[in-house]
Amino acid sequence: MNFEFDDNQRAIVDGVAKVCARFDDDYWTECDRTPRFPHEFHRAMAEGGWLGLTMPEEVGGADLGVLEAALMMHTVTSSGGGFSAASAIHINLFGPHAIVVHGTPEQKQRWLKPLVAGEQKACFGVTEPDAGLDTTSLKTFAAKVPGGYRVSGRKMWTSTGQEADKIVLLARTTRKEDAKRPTDGISLFYTDLDRSRVEVRRIAKMGRNAVDSNAVFIDDLFVPDEDLIGEEGRGFTYILDSLNPERVLVAIEAIGLARDALRRGADYARDRVVFGRPIGQNQGIQHPLAERWIQIEAAYWQCIRAAWLYDHGKSCGAEANAAKFLGARAAFDSATTAVLTHGGMGYATEYQVERLFRESILTRIAPVTEQMMLSFIAERVLDLPKSY
């Protein structure tokens, strides 16, 4: 494996970095405090053509792989915007993957072009209050009616629901008890977020406040037949197609946040003078920061390997889960170290590390917990019995 990135990949990093440089700490602090969606950043990324990096060329995209998407998102989070920046554009990369793979040519033109151009925003309606990671137990139901479906149910932790025009919606079309297998009878839709039938209720949360998270209540929403992705009843399989890319991207976003936190900690350690010497001269400050660099590098290259494997059509489930685990831990540990390095000022919003700290816990919980990833490794790699 060549560890050097090619000219095109380096150009992606440089181009995205130039866009991100236009949005400083004050911008992200204001978005977090208000809170409000970073519309200006989203628009700038759309105008630069970055929202279509992984989308097909026929809908205005660049048709590039997970590795290029990872380099892009690592640049986004390491440039100061953290998960507020990443979450504003993340869904464009592999959220619509099922449409790319299973959608009709007409659906791709109708749905993907506006996303790539930044003219529409989408949210992802999968998780439910009583199902969580047990996706086969979801209760949102789509009843077949002439011309389409009538959908009712609840979704939880739906990001960008306040801003979205469309929703990727996973619902049962056959009751679990009537399906041959628990994974059967689940269908995937991409449809208008009709707010006369859908209530989107914002959840107050600890961090990443620029991008909303919501509880969604769906009451007899009509979804036309043409908004069904692929075949009825195969939605669970379609969702699985995008799990490894999602893990890689969330991992690399966490690693980017970790780099930003480490940079801020090291800068402060060089500048802060106590007892006549910079605190960074003390090994008690140096060593934790040095350990974080080692941790970040290990996570980064695990993530790059997982992306490379996926793009080359090779098995990467274990590597993607390992990357997600390591990336999340690197983000949390680096943000924590940065806050502690700043001492009392780490608790102040002025130095930004408290914002990164609040965001860093996110990937240890979502979109899949550490415990589920460890169970995957135990079962699939170590050949241990299934625990759930």
Residue, then its C-alpha position, 0 to 999 in steps of 0.5 A: m500500500n502506498f502511503e503517499f496521497d496523489d495530486n488529486q487527493r492533495a488538491i482536495v485537502d487544499g481546496v477544502a482547507k481554503v473554504c474552511a479558512r473563511f469561517d473562524d472561531d467566532y463564526w462557529t462560536e456564534c452558531d453554537r451559542t445561538p444556536r443556528f445552522p451554519h448556512e453560510f458554510h453549507r453554501a460555500m461548500a456547495e459552491g465549491g462543488w464539495l457536496g457532490l464529492t462521492m455522488p455520480e458525475e451524471v448528477g453533478g458529482a465527482d464520483l470519488g471514493v471513501l478515501e477522498a471523502a475521508l480526506m475532505m471530512h478530516t480537513v473540515t473538522s481539523s480546521g476549527g468547525g468540529f462536528s458542527a461543520a461536519s454534521a452540516i454536510h456529512i449526510n451528502l456523502f453517504g447518506p444517499h448511498a442507497i439512492v446511488v446504488h438502488g435508485t432509478p435514473e429518474q430518482k437520481q436526477r430528481w433527488l441527488k442533483p438538488l443535494v449536490a447543488g446545495e438547493q435542498k437538505a435531507c435528514f435521516g429517519v432511522t433510529e426510534p425511541d424504543a428500538g435504538l440500535d435494534t433496527t429490526s424492531l422499529k415500529t414506524f409502519a408504512a401501510k400500502v394504499p392506492g398510489g403509495y403508502r401511509v406512514s405513521g411512527r416516531k424517529m429519534w435523534t434525527s439531525t438537521g430535521q429543522e432545516a431539511d426538505k427531504i427525509v430518508l425514511l426507514a419503515r416497516t411494510t410488513r409487521k415483524e411478526d409476519a416477516k420470514r426473518p426479522t430483517d425482512g419487511i423493512s422498506l426505505f423511502y426518500t420523500d418530502l418532509d411534509r410538516s403538516r404531517v410531521e412534527v419535528r421537535r428539537i432536542a436540547k443537547m450538550g454540544r454540536n448545537a449548530v446542527d439540530s437533533n430532533a424527535v420526529f412524530i409522523d402522523d399519516l404521512f402520504v409517501p407516493d410509490e415513486d419515493l420508494i427506493g429499490e424493492e419493497g421489504r429490502g430496506f434493511t439490506y440497503i441501509l447495511d450498504s452504507l454502514n462501513p463508509e459511515r463508520v469510516l467518515v465518523a471516525i475521520e471526523a473525530i480524528g480531525l477534531a482531535r488534531d484541532a484540540l491537540r493543536r490548540g493545547a500545544d499552542y497554549a503550552r508554548d505561550r503560557v508562562v508560569f514561574g518564569r517558563p512556558i508550561g510546555q517545558n514541563q514533562g507533566i504537560q508535554h507527555p500527555l500531549a505527546e501521547r495524544w499525537i501518537q494516539i491520533e496517528a494510530a487512529y488516522w492510519q487505521c481509518i485510511r486503511a479501512a477507506w482504502l479497503y472499501d474503495h478496492g472492494k475488499s472486506c473492511g467491517a473489522e477495520a471500519n469498526a476499529a477505526k471508529f472506536l479508535g477515532a472516537r477515543a482519540a477525539f475524547d482524550s485529545a479534547t480532554t487533554a487540551v482542556l486540562t492543558h489550558g487549566g482554568m481557561g480551558y473552561a472558558t469559551e474564549y479558547q474553544v477547547e470546551r466546545l471541542f470537549r462537548e462535541s468529542i463525546l458524541t462519537r463514543i455514543a453515536p451512530v453506534t456505541e463502543q460496546m456494539m463495535l467491540s461485540f462485532i470484533a469479538e464475534r467476527v474476528l475472534d470467533l466468540p459467541k454472539s452476545y446479543 
